[in-house]
Amino acid sequence: MYKYIMKKALIQDIVFDEFDKVDYINIFNANENKYLKVYSEEIGSISINTFRKNSLVDYVEINKEEASLKKAIPIKRKIVLHGLKNEKITSCMVTDTKEWGAFVSIMGISCVLRNCDFSNDLTAVKDIYKKGDTIEGIRFRKVSSKERISLEMKEKYTNPHSLSVKSLKKGNIVLGMVRNVKQDQNRCFVGISKGFDLLSSIPAGEKLSEGQKVVCRISGVNLDGYGIRGKILSIL
């Protein structure tokens, strides 16, 4: 079986067809003094809006005249995973922010950083970072069932105005962020402050996910025993 080798080249130009869609890209490998074509079906899911003349791309050769960016993606993914798991890769770039967190990129490989893996409180990724920013201090968390690489912060961000222990009283209404969902057990853990999670049942008919913001009422506090319990009043 042929083993692809990932290489780098500069984009020379982008050629469009009569429908104004990309037909192919000309690339040039300066180290090997070689010109190659990347046809549209071999570009893959990479957005053409990210391409610029003379920008660097990763590719593999299909034959002496043609190359593929799409076939380089699995190779880059393995490199990224290996680097994360060995803590050689510790930063990423924000490509888009969402209510639940952000999409980030490492070597062009899309990953996710959820709010609950970013902060100890209600601080969302978008509250601190914007598209194009670099986040330092990330590490590997898991690969989801959908093969998405999930990241977390080595040291989670903490808002200096987070709740104190004195604020954790029965009857208090607090904002929180869903950290862990046990759908089969009909319960979830909600982060309400640094080091404090509230245990709540899942509201009837609702399907929660990590990173969602919720409003809770504290029903019991026993920091030396069962911890903090409460009820989710609404989902934001």
ABEGO torsion letter per residue (X at the ends): XBBBBBBBBBBABBBBBAAGBBABBBBBBAAAGBBBBBBAAAAEABBAAABBBGBBBBBBBABAABBBAAAAAAAAAAAAAAAAAAGABABBBBABBBAAEBBBBBGGBBBBBBAAAABABABBAAAABBBGBBBBGBBBABBBAAGBBBBBBABBBBBAABBBAAABBBGBBBBBBBABBBAAAGBBBBBABBGBBBBBBBBBGBBBBBGBBBBBBBABBBAABAEBBBBBABBX
